[in-house]
Amino acid sequence: MISTVIFLQEGAGSLMSMLPFLAIIVVFYFFMIRPQMNKQKKEKAFQAEIKVGTKVVTSSGIHGKIATINAADNTITIETGAGKIKFERSAISMELSKRFLEPAKK
């Protein structure tokens, strides 16, 4: 009987000692993992809706206008001031057209 009581007391202590670790995991999920997943989903949707003639900026900072879109190998040709450059669709980071059409926030 005494050994049963001791085992029950130890079980509750180990559960309570794991509670902070579980809380940290939940905080990491809601403040780091979930927002990153939402951001990736928005970027993927943005890259899928890009059209020819859209002014864009690549992740390397090159500004240009989309000349062609090749769906077969998932590439985009961007027309810059110096010529045309071929990029992966995932290299497009933002659209300049939308950025300049938005009103300035005060």
Biopython code that builds the backbone (N, CA, C, O; Angstrom):
import numpy as np
from Bio.PDB.StructureBuilder import StructureBuilder

atoms = [
    (1, "MET", "N", (0.815, -1.196, 0.000)),
    (1, "MET", "CA", (0.000, 0.000, 0.000)),
    (1, "MET", "C", (0.859, 1.260, 0.000)),
    (1, "MET", "O", (0.567, 2.211, -0.724)),
    (2, "ILE", "N", (1.894, 1.269, 0.793)),
    (2, "ILE", "CA", (2.753, 2.449, 0.861)),
    (2, "ILE", "C", (3.473, 2.656, -0.468)),
    (2, "ILE", "O", (3.628, 3.793, -0.913)),
    (3, "SER", "N", (3.916, 1.570, -1.107)),
    (3, "SER", "CA", (4.615, 1.714, -2.385)),
    (3, "SER", "C", (3.684, 2.259, -3.473)),
    (3, "SER", "O", (4.135, 2.989, -4.356)),
    (4, "THR", "N", (2.406, 1.919, -3.424)),
    (4, "THR", "CA", (1.449, 2.431, -4.395)),
    (4, "THR", "C", (1.284, 3.945, -4.245)),
    (4, "THR", "O", (1.221, 4.662, -5.244)),
    (5, "VAL", "N", (1.217, 4.418, -3.047)),
    (5, "VAL", "CA", (1.069, 5.850, -2.794)),
    (5, "VAL", "C", (2.307, 6.599, -3.285)),
    (5, "VAL", "O", (2.186, 7.688, -3.847)),
    (6, "ILE", "N", (3.484, 6.035, -3.081)),
    (6, "ILE", "CA", (4.725, 6.672, -3.522)),
    (6, "ILE", "C", (4.759, 6.758, -5.044)),
    (6, "ILE", "O", (5.144, 7.793, -5.589)),
    (7, "PHE", "N", (4.366, 5.698, -5.737)),
    (7, "PHE", "CA", (4.364, 5.719, -7.197)),
    (7, "PHE", "C", (3.380, 6.750, -7.743)),
    (7, "PHE", "O", (3.678, 7.419, -8.733)),
    (8, "LEU", "N", (2.227, 6.887, -7.122)),
    (8, "LEU", "CA", (1.255, 7.868, -7.577)),
    (8, "LEU", "C", (1.782, 9.290, -7.405)),
    (8, "LEU", "O", (1.543, 10.151, -8.252)),
    (9, "GLN", "N", (2.484, 9.530, -6.331)),
    (9, "GLN", "CA", (3.029, 10.863, -6.111)),
    (9, "GLN", "C", (4.117, 11.188, -7.127)),
    (9, "GLN", "O", (4.204, 12.330, -7.578)),
    (10, "GLU", "N", (4.935, 10.235, -7.495)),
    (10, "GLU", "CA", (5.993, 10.474, -8.472)),
    (10, "GLU", "C", (5.413, 10.738, -9.861)),
    (10, "GLU", "O", (5.953, 11.556, -10.606)),
    (11, "GLY", "N", (4.338, 10.070, -10.216)),
    (11, "GLY", "CA", (3.739, 10.256, -11.532)),
    (11, "GLY", "C", (3.226, 11.669, -11.733)),
    (11, "GLY", "O", (3.403, 12.237, -12.811)),
    (12, "ALA", "N", (2.611, 12.234, -10.749)),
    (12, "ALA", "CA", (2.100, 13.594, -10.864)),
    (12, "ALA", "C", (3.243, 14.595, -10.976)),
    (12, "ALA", "O", (3.121, 15.586, -11.697)),
    (13, "GLY", "N", (4.330, 14.361, -10.291)),
    (13, "GLY", "CA", (5.472, 15.262, -10.348)),
    (13, "GLY", "C", (6.124, 15.268, -11.716)),
    (13, "GLY", "O", (6.536, 16.323, -12.198)),
    (14, "SER", "N", (6.224, 14.116, -12.346)),
    (14, "SER", "CA", (6.853, 14.069, -13.661)),
    (14, "SER", "C", (5.977, 14.743, -14.720)),
    (14, "SER", "O", (6.495, 15.348, -15.658)),
    (15, "LEU", "N", (4.670, 14.642, -14.576)),
    (15, "LEU", "CA", (3.771, 15.315, -15.508)),
    (15, "LEU", "C", (3.879, 16.832, -15.356)),
    (15, "LEU", "O", (3.902, 17.554, -16.352)),
    (16, "MET", "N", (3.943, 17.303, -14.152)),
    (16, "MET", "CA", (4.063, 18.741, -13.901)),
    (16, "MET", "C", (5.419, 19.278, -14.345)),
    (16, "MET", "O", (5.526, 20.441, -14.735)),
    (17, "SER", "N", (6.449, 18.447, -14.291)),
    (17, "SER", "CA", (7.766, 18.915, -14.730)),
    (17, "SER", "C", (7.839, 19.013, -16.256)),
    (17, "SER", "O", (8.668, 19.757, -16.780)),
    (18, "MET", "N", (6.999, 18.286, -16.969)),
    (18, "MET", "CA", (6.980, 18.360, -18.432)),
    (18, "MET", "C", (6.093, 19.494, -18.942)),
    (18, "MET", "O", (6.184, 19.863, -20.112)),
    (19, "LEU", "N", (5.256, 20.040, -18.104)),
    (19, "LEU", "CA", (4.332, 21.089, -18.509)),
    (19, "LEU", "C", (5.031, 22.329, -19.077)),
    (19, "LEU", "O", (4.563, 22.845, -20.091)),
    (20, "PRO", "N", (6.108, 22.836, -18.497)),
    (20, "PRO", "CA", (6.787, 23.995, -19.107)),
    (20, "PRO", "C", (7.331, 23.699, -20.508)),
    (20, "PRO", "O", (7.281, 24.562, -21.385)),
    (21, "PHE", "N", (7.842, 22.501, -20.720)),
    (21, "PHE", "CA", (8.351, 22.137, -22.045)),
    (21, "PHE", "C", (7.222, 22.099, -23.076)),
    (21, "PHE", "O", (7.395, 22.552, -24.208)),
    (22, "LEU", "N", (6.081, 21.564, -22.686)),
    (22, "LEU", "CA", (4.934, 21.545, -23.590)),
    (22, "LEU", "C", (4.449, 22.967, -23.883)),
    (22, "LEU", "O", (4.056, 23.274, -25.008)),
    (23, "ALA", "N", (4.479, 23.826, -22.873)),
    (23, "ALA", "CA", (4.076, 25.218, -23.077)),
    (23, "ALA", "C", (5.025, 25.919, -24.048)),
    (23, "ALA", "O", (4.577, 26.703, -24.885)),
    (24, "ILE", "N", (6.314, 25.653, -23.950)),
    (24, "ILE", "CA", (7.296, 26.249, -24.861)),
    (24, "ILE", "C", (7.045, 25.779, -26.290)),
    (24, "ILE", "O", (7.132, 26.577, -27.223)),
    (25, "ILE", "N", (6.740, 24.513, -26.472)),
    (25, "ILE", "CA", (6.458, 23.979, -27.806)),
    (25, "ILE", "C", (5.225, 24.660, -28.402)),
    (25, "ILE", "O", (5.220, 25.011, -29.582)),
    (26, "VAL", "N", (4.190, 24.845, -27.600)),
    (26, "VAL", "CA", (2.974, 25.509, -28.079)),
    (26, "VAL", "C", (3.271, 26.959, -28.468)),
    (26, "VAL", "O", (2.787, 27.436, -29.495)),
    (27, "VAL", "N", (4.060, 27.655, -27.659)),
    (27, "VAL", "CA", (4.419, 29.046, -27.963)),
    (27, "VAL", "C", (5.219, 29.113, -29.255)),
    (27, "VAL", "O", (4.956, 29.974, -30.095)),
    (28, "PHE", "N", (6.191, 28.220, -29.432)),
    (28, "PHE", "CA", (6.971, 28.194, -30.667)),
    (28, "PHE", "C", (6.074, 27.949, -31.875)),
    (28, "PHE", "O", (6.265, 28.567, -32.922)),
    (29, "TYR", "N", (5.109, 27.063, -31.740)),
    (29, "TYR", "CA", (4.221, 26.770, -32.860)),
    (29, "TYR", "C", (3.427, 28.011, -33.262)),
    (29, "TYR", "O", (3.370, 28.360, -34.441)),
    (30, "PHE", "N", (2.814, 28.679, -32.278)),
    (30, "PHE", "CA", (1.938, 29.798, -32.613)),
    (30, "PHE", "C", (2.682, 31.082, -32.969)),
    (30, "PHE", "O", (2.138, 31.920, -33.689)),
    (31, "PHE", "N", (3.905, 31.258, -32.488)),
    (31, "PHE", "CA", (4.632, 32.495, -32.773)),
    (31, "PHE", "C", (5.706, 32.357, -33.835)),
    (31, "PHE", "O", (6.189, 33.371, -34.338)),
    (32, "MET", "N", (6.100, 31.143, -34.196)),
    (32, "MET", "CA", (7.159, 30.985, -35.187)),
    (32, "MET", "C", (6.751, 30.096, -36.357)),
    (32, "MET", "O", (6.886, 30.505, -37.510)),
    (33, "ILE", "N", (6.269, 28.920, -36.094)),
    (33, "ILE", "CA", (6.001, 27.955, -37.160)),
    (33, "ILE", "C", (4.754, 28.334, -37.954)),
    (33, "ILE", "O", (4.794, 28.362, -39.185)),
    (34, "ARG", "N", (3.663, 28.623, -37.276)),
    (34, "ARG", "CA", (2.405, 28.925, -37.966)),
    (34, "ARG", "C", (2.490, 30.191, -38.822)),
    (34, "ARG", "O", (2.026, 30.168, -39.962)),
    (35, "PRO", "N", (3.061, 31.297, -38.325)),
    (35, "PRO", "CA", (3.194, 32.473, -39.202)),
    (35, "PRO", "C", (4.077, 32.209, -40.421)),
    (35, "PRO", "O", (3.811, 32.733, -41.502)),
    (36, "GLN", "N", (5.121, 31.404, -40.254)),
    (36, "GLN", "CA", (5.988, 31.084, -41.387)),
    (36, "GLN", "C", (5.228, 30.268, -42.431)),
    (36, "GLN", "O", (5.412, 30.478, -43.630)),
    (37, "MET", "N", (4.385, 29.347, -41.992)),
    (37, "MET", "CA", (3.587, 28.557, -42.925)),
    (37, "MET", "C", (2.608, 29.456, -43.685)),
    (37, "MET", "O", (2.416, 29.283, -44.888)),
    (38, "ASN", "N", (1.991, 30.411, -42.989)),
    (38, "ASN", "CA", (1.073, 31.343, -43.655)),
    (38, "ASN", "C", (1.808, 32.210, -44.666)),
    (38, "ASN", "O", (1.291, 32.471, -45.753)),
    (39, "LYS", "N", (3.003, 32.655, -44.319)),
    (39, "LYS", "CA", (3.800, 33.476, -45.234)),
    (39, "LYS", "C", (4.169, 32.685, -46.485)),
    (39, "LYS", "O", (4.092, 33.213, -47.594)),
    (40, "GLN", "N", (4.570, 31.426, -46.319)),
    (40, "GLN", "CA", (4.915, 30.588, -47.465)),
    (40, "GLN", "C", (3.705, 30.363, -48.358)),
    (40, "GLN", "O", (3.832, 30.343, -49.582)),
    (41, "LYS", "N", (2.539, 30.194, -47.759)),
    (41, "LYS", "CA", (1.316, 29.986, -48.532)),
    (41, "LYS", "C", (0.986, 31.227, -49.362)),
    (41, "LYS", "O", (0.584, 31.109, -50.520)),
    (42, "LYS", "N", (1.155, 32.425, -48.774)),
    (42, "LYS", "CA", (0.892, 33.667, -49.501)),
    (42, "LYS", "C", (1.896, 33.863, -50.634)),
    (42, "LYS", "O", (1.521, 34.292, -51.725)),
    (43, "GLU", "N", (3.170, 33.552, -50.385)),
    (43, "GLU", "CA", (4.189, 33.687, -51.425)),
    (43, "GLU", "C", (3.925, 32.743, -52.590)),
    (43, "GLU", "O", (4.099, 33.116, -53.750)),
    (44, "LYS", "N", (3.506, 31.523, -52.280)),
    (44, "LYS", "CA", (3.211, 30.555, -53.333)),
    (44, "LYS", "C", (2.021, 31.020, -54.174)),
    (44, "LYS", "O", (2.037, 30.891, -55.398)),
    (45, "ALA", "N", (0.997, 31.557, -53.523)),
    (45, "ALA", "CA", (-0.164, 32.072, -54.256)),
    (45, "ALA", "C", (0.231, 33.278, -55.106)),
    (45, "ALA", "O", (-0.237, 33.417, -56.236)),
    (46, "PHE", "N", (1.087, 34.149, -54.574)),
    (46, "PHE", "CA", (1.558, 35.312, -55.327)),
    (46, "PHE", "C", (2.333, 34.875, -56.560)),
    (46, "PHE", "O", (2.128, 35.417, -57.646)),
    (47, "GLN", "N", (3.221, 33.900, -56.404)),
    (47, "GLN", "CA", (4.030, 33.440, -57.527)),
    (47, "GLN", "C", (3.186, 32.735, -58.577)),
    (47, "GLN", "O", (3.540, 32.740, -59.756)),
    (48, "ALA", "N", (2.089, 32.136, -58.175)),
    (48, "ALA", "CA", (1.217, 31.454, -59.135)),
    (48, "ALA", "C", (0.376, 32.440, -59.946)),
    (48, "ALA", "O", (-0.002, 32.135, -61.077)),
    (49, "GLU", "N", (0.079, 33.610, -59.391)),
    (49, "GLU", "CA", (-0.793, 34.562, -60.085)),
    (49, "GLU", "C", (-0.035, 35.613, -60.894)),
    (49, "GLU", "O", (-0.658, 36.521, -61.443)),
    (50, "ILE", "N", (1.274, 35.515, -60.980)),
    (50, "ILE", "CA", (2.070, 36.476, -61.750)),
    (50, "ILE", "C", (1.728, 36.345, -63.233)),
    (50, "ILE", "O", (1.563, 35.239, -63.748)),
    (51, "LYS", "N", (1.625, 37.499, -63.916)),
    (51, "LYS", "CA", (1.280, 37.519, -65.340)),
    (51, "LYS", "C", (2.350, 38.256, -66.126)),
    (51, "LYS", "O", (3.166, 38.980, -65.555)),
    (52, "VAL", "N", (2.341, 38.069, -67.432)),
    (52, "VAL", "CA", (3.273, 38.766, -68.323)),
    (52, "VAL", "C", (2.977, 40.263, -68.262)),
    (52, "VAL", "O", (1.819, 40.679, -68.281)),
    (53, "GLY", "N", (4.040, 41.068, -68.190)),
    (53, "GLY", "CA", (3.896, 42.516, -68.132)),
    (53, "GLY", "C", (3.928, 43.084, -66.728)),
    (53, "GLY", "O", (3.945, 44.303, -66.556)),
    (54, "THR", "N", (3.936, 42.226, -65.721)),
    (54, "THR", "CA", (3.964, 42.682, -64.338)),
    (54, "THR", "C", (5.367, 43.141, -63.966)),
    (54, "THR", "O", (6.347, 42.465, -64.277)),
    (55, "LYS", "N", (5.463, 44.285, -63.306)),
    (55, "LYS", "CA", (6.760, 44.765, -62.829)),
    (55, "LYS", "C", (7.049, 44.103, -61.488)),
    (55, "LYS", "O", (6.233, 44.161, -60.568)),
    (56, "VAL", "N", (8.229, 43.468, -61.383)),
    (56, "VAL", "CA", (8.573, 42.693, -60.196)),
    (56, "VAL", "C", (9.997, 42.987, -59.740)),
    (56, "VAL", "O", (10.789, 43.606, -60.451)),
    (57, "VAL", "N", (10.296, 42.519, -58.523)),
    (57, "VAL", "CA", (11.649, 42.544, -57.976)),
    (57, "VAL", "C", (11.989, 41.115, -57.582)),
    (57, "VAL", "O", (11.185, 40.435, -56.945)),
    (58, "THR", "N", (13.186, 40.655, -57.960)),
    (58, "THR", "CA", (13.614, 39.307, -57.594)),
    (58, "THR", "C", (14.194, 39.313, -56.185)),
    (58, "THR", "O", (14.422, 40.375, -55.606)),
    (59, "SER", "N", (14.429, 38.137, -55.641)),
    (59, "SER", "CA", (15.015, 38.037, -54.309)),
    (59, "SER", "C", (16.446, 38.554, -54.277)),
    (59, "SER", "O", (16.955, 38.887, -53.206)),
    (60, "SER", "N", (17.103, 38.628, -55.425)),
    (60, "SER", "CA", (18.463, 39.173, -55.487)),
    (60, "SER", "C", (18.465, 40.677, -55.731)),
    (60, "SER", "O", (19.534, 41.285, -55.792)),
    (61, "GLY", "N", (17.286, 41.293, -55.872)),
    (61, "GLY", "CA", (17.184, 42.740, -55.997)),
    (61, "GLY", "C", (17.112, 43.270, -57.412)),
    (61, "GLY", "O", (17.197, 44.481, -57.612)),
    (62, "ILE", "N", (16.959, 42.412, -58.391)),
    (62, "ILE", "CA", (16.880, 42.855, -59.783)),
    (62, "ILE", "C", (15.447, 43.282, -60.099)),
    (62, "ILE", "O", (14.501, 42.529, -59.869)),
    (63, "HIS", "N", (15.299, 44.493, -60.628)),
    (63, "HIS", "CA", (13.996, 45.031, -61.007)),
    (63, "HIS", "C", (13.780, 44.797, -62.492)),
    (63, "HIS", "O", (14.709, 44.928, -63.288)),
    (64, "GLY", "N", (12.559, 44.454, -62.863)),
    (64, "GLY", "CA", (12.261, 44.261, -64.271)),
    (64, "GLY", "C", (10.798, 43.970, -64.507)),
    (64, "GLY", "O", (9.986, 43.952, -63.582)),
    (65, "LYS", "N", (10.480, 43.742, -65.776)),
    (65, "LYS", "CA", (9.115, 43.438, -66.191)),
    (65, "LYS", "C", (9.112, 42.026, -66.763)),
    (65, "LYS", "O", (10.021, 41.656, -67.507)),
    (66, "ILE", "N", (8.103, 41.241, -66.423)),
    (66, "ILE", "CA", (8.033, 39.857, -66.886)),
    (66, "ILE", "C", (7.746, 39.845, -68.379)),
    (66, "ILE", "O", (6.751, 40.405, -68.840)),
    (67, "ALA", "N", (8.643, 39.190, -69.133)),
    (67, "ALA", "CA", (8.496, 39.099, -70.587)),
    (67, "ALA", "C", (7.791, 37.807, -70.981)),
    (67, "ALA", "O", (6.856, 37.830, -71.781)),
    (68, "THR", "N", (8.233, 36.678, -70.424)),
    (68, "THR", "CA", (7.605, 35.385, -70.730)),
    (68, "THR", "C", (7.534, 34.534, -69.473)),
    (68, "THR", "O", (8.321, 34.695, -68.540)),
    (69, "ILE", "N", (6.565, 33.621, -69.475)),
    (69, "ILE", "CA", (6.419, 32.646, -68.395)),
    (69, "ILE", "C", (6.408, 31.272, -69.028)),
    (69, "ILE", "O", (5.584, 30.991, -69.899)),
    (70, "ASN", "N", (7.323, 30.407, -68.593)),
    (70, "ASN", "CA", (7.407, 29.048, -69.110)),
    (70, "ASN", "C", (6.920, 28.100, -68.019)),
    (70, "ASN", "O", (7.632, 27.844, -67.049)),
    (71, "ALA", "N", (5.709, 27.581, -68.180)),
    (71, "ALA", "CA", (5.129, 26.705, -67.170)),
    (71, "ALA", "C", (5.766, 25.321, -67.172)),
    (71, "ALA", "O", (5.709, 24.620, -66.161)),
    (72, "ALA", "N", (6.370, 24.913, -68.282)),
    (72, "ALA", "CA", (6.951, 23.571, -68.377)),
    (72, "ALA", "C", (8.119, 23.390, -67.408)),
    (72, "ALA", "O", (8.192, 22.387, -66.698)),
    (73, "ASP", "N", (9.032, 24.362, -67.381)),
    (73, "ASP", "CA", (10.174, 24.231, -66.472)),
    (73, "ASP", "C", (10.119, 25.243, -65.327)),
    (73, "ASP", "O", (11.105, 25.429, -64.614)),
    (74, "ASN", "N", (8.956, 25.901, -65.150)),
    (74, "ASN", "CA", (8.698, 26.796, -64.024)),
    (74, "ASN", "C", (9.677, 27.967, -63.967)),
    (74, "ASN", "O", (10.171, 28.323, -62.897)),
    (75, "THR", "N", (9.952, 28.561, -65.131)),
    (75, "THR", "CA", (10.858, 29.703, -65.192)),
    (75, "THR", "C", (10.138, 30.928, -65.730)),
    (75, "THR", "O", (9.081, 30.834, -66.354)),
    (76, "ILE", "N", (10.744, 32.077, -65.470)),
    (76, "ILE", "CA", (10.219, 33.362, -65.915)),
    (76, "ILE", "C", (11.365, 34.133, -66.544)),
    (76, "ILE", "O", (12.477, 34.132, -66.016)),
    (77, "THR", "N", (11.106, 34.794, -67.671)),
    (77, "THR", "CA", (12.103, 35.667, -68.283)),
    (77, "THR", "C", (11.736, 37.100, -67.935)),
    (77, "THR", "O", (10.623, 37.557, -68.196)),
    (78, "ILE", "N", (12.701, 37.804, -67.337)),
    (78, "ILE", "CA", (12.481, 39.184, -66.918)),
    (78, "ILE", "C", (13.249, 40.115, -67.835)),
    (78, "ILE", "O", (14.429, 39.906, -68.119)),
    (79, "GLU", "N", (12.557, 41.146, -68.294)),
    (79, "GLU", "CA", (13.177, 42.153, -69.147)),
    (79, "GLU", "C", (13.664, 43.298, -68.258)),
    (79, "GLU", "O", (12.874, 43.977, -67.603)),
    (80, "THR", "N", (14.977, 43.493, -68.252)),
    (80, "THR", "CA", (15.579, 44.585, -67.479)),
    (80, "THR", "C", (16.091, 45.644, -68.440)),
    (80, "THR", "O", (15.889, 45.532, -69.650)),
    (81, "GLY", "N", (16.743, 46.659, -67.925)),
    (81, "GLY", "CA", (17.292, 47.702, -68.781)),
    (81, "GLY", "C", (18.414, 47.190, -69.661)),
    (81, "GLY", "O", (18.627, 47.716, -70.754)),
    (82, "ALA", "N", (19.138, 46.174, -69.210)),
    (82, "ALA", "CA", (20.285, 45.655, -69.950)),
    (82, "ALA", "C", (19.923, 44.519, -70.902)),
    (82, "ALA", "O", (20.695, 44.221, -71.813)),
    (83, "GLY", "N", (18.799, 43.893, -70.720)),
    (83, "GLY", "CA", (18.421, 42.764, -71.565)),
    (83, "GLY", "C", (17.399, 41.888, -70.864)),
    (83, "GLY", "O", (16.625, 42.358, -70.031)),
    (84, "LYS", "N", (17.409, 40.611, -71.213)),
    (84, "LYS", "CA", (16.473, 39.662, -70.621)),
    (84, "LYS", "C", (17.243, 38.630, -69.808)),
    (84, "LYS", "O", (18.303, 38.159, -70.221)),
    (85, "ILE", "N", (16.691, 38.283, -68.638)),
    (85, "ILE", "CA", (17.315, 37.317, -67.740)),
    (85, "ILE", "C", (16.273, 36.263, -67.386)),
    (85, "ILE", "O", (15.109, 36.583, -67.148)),
    (86, "LYS", "N", (16.701, 35.005, -67.352)),
    (86, "LYS", "CA", (15.804, 33.896, -67.024)),
    (86, "LYS", "C", (15.972, 33.540, -65.544)),
    (86, "LYS", "O", (17.092, 33.353, -65.069)),
    (87, "PHE", "N", (14.855, 33.448, -64.823)),
    (87, "PHE", "CA", (14.842, 33.136, -63.397)),
    (87, "PHE", "C", (13.872, 32.001, -63.114)),
    (87, "PHE", "O", (12.980, 31.713, -63.912)),
    (88, "GLU", "N", (14.059, 31.367, -61.976)),
    (88, "GLU", "CA", (13.051, 30.449, -61.451)),
    (88, "GLU", "C", (11.874, 31.290, -60.965)),
    (88, "GLU", "O", (12.051, 32.430, -60.536)),
    (89, "ARG", "N", (10.690, 30.728, -61.033)),
    (89, "ARG", "CA", (9.500, 31.451, -60.580)),
    (89, "ARG", "C", (9.602, 31.786, -59.086)),
    (89, "ARG", "O", (9.085, 32.813, -58.645)),
    (90, "SER", "N", (10.255, 30.938, -58.324)),
    (90, "SER", "CA", (10.375, 31.161, -56.881)),
    (90, "SER", "C", (11.315, 32.311, -56.537)),
    (90, "SER", "O", (11.352, 32.735, -55.382)),
    (91, "ALA", "N", (12.077, 32.832, -57.502)),
    (91, "ALA", "CA", (13.002, 33.939, -57.239)),
    (91, "ALA", "C", (12.297, 35.287, -57.197)),
    (91, "ALA", "O", (12.909, 36.281, -56.806)),
    (92, "ILE", "N", (11.031, 35.349, -57.587)),
    (92, "ILE", "CA", (10.290, 36.610, -57.561)),
    (92, "ILE", "C", (9.860, 36.872, -56.125)),
    (92, "ILE", "O", (9.184, 36.044, -55.514)),
    (93, "SER", "N", (10.254, 38.030, -55.583)),
    (93, "SER", "CA", (9.938, 38.302, -54.185)),
    (93, "SER", "C", (8.758, 39.258, -54.004)),
    (93, "SER", "O", (7.976, 39.091, -53.068)),
    (94, "MET", "N", (8.614, 40.259, -54.883)),
    (94, "MET", "CA", (7.462, 41.151, -54.745)),
    (94, "MET", "C", (7.114, 41.804, -56.072)),
    (94, "MET", "O", (7.913, 41.855, -57.007)),
    (95, "GLU", "N", (5.894, 42.297, -56.110)),
    (95, "GLU", "CA", (5.389, 42.957, -57.311)),
    (95, "GLU", "C", (5.432, 44.464, -57.094)),
    (95, "GLU", "O", (4.882, 44.973, -56.117)),
    (96, "LEU", "N", (6.079, 45.166, -57.997)),
    (96, "LEU", "CA", (6.188, 46.619, -57.868)),
    (96, "LEU", "C", (4.887, 47.320, -58.193)),
    (96, "LEU", "O", (4.594, 48.367, -57.614)),
    (97, "SER", "N", (4.108, 46.780, -59.091)),
    (97, "SER", "CA", (2.863, 47.423, -59.503)),
    (97, "SER", "C", (1.945, 47.631, -58.305)),
    (97, "SER", "O", (1.412, 48.726, -58.128)),
    (98, "LYS", "N", (1.750, 46.615, -57.485)),
    (98, "LYS", "CA", (0.871, 46.718, -56.322)),
    (98, "LYS", "C", (1.477, 47.611, -55.252)),
    (98, "LYS", "O", (0.759, 48.342, -54.569)),
    (99, "ARG", "N", (2.771, 47.555, -55.107)),
    (99, "ARG", "CA", (3.437, 48.319, -54.052)),
    (99, "ARG", "C", (3.248, 49.817, -54.259)),
    (99, "ARG", "O", (3.027, 50.547, -53.292)),
    (100, "PHE", "N", (3.330, 50.283, -55.493)),
    (100, "PHE", "CA", (3.213, 51.707, -55.753)),
    (100, "PHE", "C", (1.768, 52.170, -55.895)),
    (100, "PHE", "O", (1.506, 53.371, -55.837)),
    (101, "LEU", "N", (0.835, 51.262, -56.076)),
    (101, "LEU", "CA", (-0.571, 51.643, -56.177)),
    (101, "LEU", "C", (-1.224, 51.817, -54.814)),
    (101, "LEU", "O", (-2.254, 52.482, -54.706)),
    (102, "GLU", "N", (-0.636, 51.222, -53.761)),
    (102, "GLU", "CA", (-1.200, 51.327, -52.421)),
    (102, "GLU", "C", (-0.984, 52.735, -51.874)),
    (102, "GLU", "O", (0.083, 53.313, -52.080)),
    (103, "PRO", "N", (-1.979, 53.300, -51.178)),
    (103, "PRO", "CA", (-1.786, 54.632, -50.588)),
    (103, "PRO", "C", (-0.786, 54.573, -49.435)),
    (103, "PRO", "O", (-0.662, 53.551, -48.761)),
    (104, "ALA", "N", (-0.088, 55.660, -49.220)),
    (104, "ALA", "CA", (0.907, 55.721, -48.147)),
    (104, "ALA", "C", (0.207, 55.682, -46.795)),
    (104, "ALA", "O", (-0.811, 56.344, -46.596)),
    (105, "LYS", "N", (0.759, 54.903, -45.867)),
    (105, "LYS", "CA", (0.194, 54.796, -44.519)),
    (105, "LYS", "C", (0.785, 55.890, -43.642)),
    (105, "LYS", "O", (1.984, 56.165, -43.689)),
    (106, "LYS", "N", (-0.077, 56.509, -42.841)),
    (106, "LYS", "CA", (0.392, 57.589, -41.956)),
    (106, "LYS", "C", (0.332, 57.177, -40.521)),
    (106, "LYS", "O", (0.689, 57.958, -39.639)),
]
sb = StructureBuilder()
sb.init_structure("model")
sb.init_model(0)
sb.init_chain("A")
sb.init_seg("    ")
for serial, (resi, resn, name, xyz) in enumerate(atoms, 1):
    if name == "N":
        sb.init_residue(resn, " ", resi, " ")
    sb.init_atom(name, np.array(xyz, "f"), 0.0, 1.0, " ", f" {name:<3s}", serial, name[0])
structure = sb.get_structure()
